[in-house]
Amino acid sequence: MTQKSKWNLSNTLAWLSAHKVLTFCLATAYFLITVLSHETVGAFLANTLNINEPQSFNKIFTQGGIIAIVIYLALTLPPILKKKRWATLYYLIGTLLITAACVPTLIVVNSEFIHFFQYALLSFLLLPLLQSYWLALVVGTILGIIDEWIQYTIISAGRTQYFDFNDVVLNLLGSAIGLISIGAIVHQRYPVTLLPKIGWYVLGALVTFFFITWLANGIDIYPDSKNPAPFTLIKTKEKTFWTVLPPHRRFHVLRPLEGLLLLSLLFGLGSQLDKVLLANSGIHPTKGSPDPRPS
């Protein structure tokens, strides 16, 4: 008589990997729901929690963020320390430090903490589909760019003055945080392929598309009255480095070049995800497709 396997994260990922069509549908539905419900969820939380002031709103989300960090570390650190996976630990610390630096500089209101949670969850669905931490990070970030594009051009078209590279960076960090947690908890039971070149090819194609579109005057960084493009990344130039939101909120709006440079740096670090998360885990990455079944 066979004993039923105990449910755990590894078995869940293996099941999702074995049912890729269903996983793809779940990921697509999750992405569309989270993108299209941004403002609805914000209004719902404000009404439910009876929050009428930005300071109260920020306080609630700060408290929620602290609780989420404690839970995250409680789940992620023990398996790392138990297996003495020091490369993963250093990578986790570095990612959290970068995230901590972005919070006071790139976040406008603390409700944007939801970006980390939203894309960490999305990475849970992308990893079984792609079977590569690096590819999951790339695809998660591209979906984050599409998310911001929809908000900029459709959902908040009349109220947003710039394509939000700040949020794209937060989306990338959220994906990285989720993937590191999965790699720390699952490690030796979920081998993945090591396909760094594909990730760079995808990013290269994206940059090439942007450059060709810019050359064809399909996109502009700033408005050009003489030769206007259909799509402009920034409608109104920021006059100072810091933007101040009354009463005391100060943040920096990433210009396109700054955003691209920061994303390039983060992608450079993220390209090592597979190597780092498989280090000292008993897994040897292969170029072929791994068996998705847990060992």
Beta strands, then each sheet from edge to edge (+ up, - down):
strand 1: 219-220
strand 2: 231-232
strand 3: 242-245
strand 4: 249-252
sheet 1: 1+ 2+
sheet 2: 3+ 4-
end
